[in-house]
Amino acid sequence: MEMKRCPNGHFYDPALYTECPYCQGASANANVNGTSAQPNVGATMPVRQEEGGGYKIPPRQEAQPEEGQKTVAVIQQKTGINPVVGWLVCVDGTEKGKDYHLHSGNNFIGRSSKMDVCLPHDEAVSRENQGIVSYDDRHKAFYAAPGTGQNIIYLNGEPLLMIHELKAFDRLEVGNTTLMFMPLCGEEFQWEKK
């Protein structure tokens, strides 16, 4: 198909138009892709006439917790405190030597200050939920799980692609950071209500 350029710089197909459709309007007898006007169709109206056009999404009504209704860990309900159950200690990376307190339930790893284990200077760690370290006080066990982050976490040099139980001195490689796991709670010690 050879295109033609009008004096105003527009390109058009001379097989469809005798003159530039942008400058002079489309030729009434031009046949575009074999379509033609339907003679007996009147003016159409939108099925739903919403203000601003289109479909309106109903407003989302989120349940707002009442003042003082914060989700708490089961161990916190039993003991009245949210005690440390173990630690991750940075043994390699920008935070080398720093420890991170682990609490009952899920502990999220990421760069954001909202994370339980915050690695703010490791750009290879996703901002939120790179991985999870959990303590199950019912079974007295720790677990590591991958999060939704971009990079793979390694447990003792192997890819962490599903939930694995953690043991003392296990190493988690998160981005360019290596964290060593140290439990406090387990079979030998458990926080109990006194």
Sequence and secondary structure as in RCSB ss.txt:
>XXXX:A:sequence
MEMKRCPNGHFYDPALYTECPYCQGASANANVNGTSAQPNVGATMPVRQEEGGGYKIPPRQEAQPEEGQKTVAVI
QQKTGINPVVGWLVCVDGTEKGKDYHLHSGNNFIGRSSKMDVCLPHDEAVSRENQGIVSYDDRHKAFYAAPGTGQ
NIIYLNGEPLLMIHELKAFDRLEVGNTTLMFMPLCGEEFQWEKK
>XXXX:A:secstr
   EE TTS EE TTT SS HHHH   TT  STT    TT      SS  TTSS            TT     HH
HHHHSS  EEEEEEEEESTTTT EEEEESEEEEEESSTTSSEE TT TTS SS SEEEEEETTTTEEEEEE S S
S  EETTEE  S EEE TT EEEETTEEEEEEES SSS      
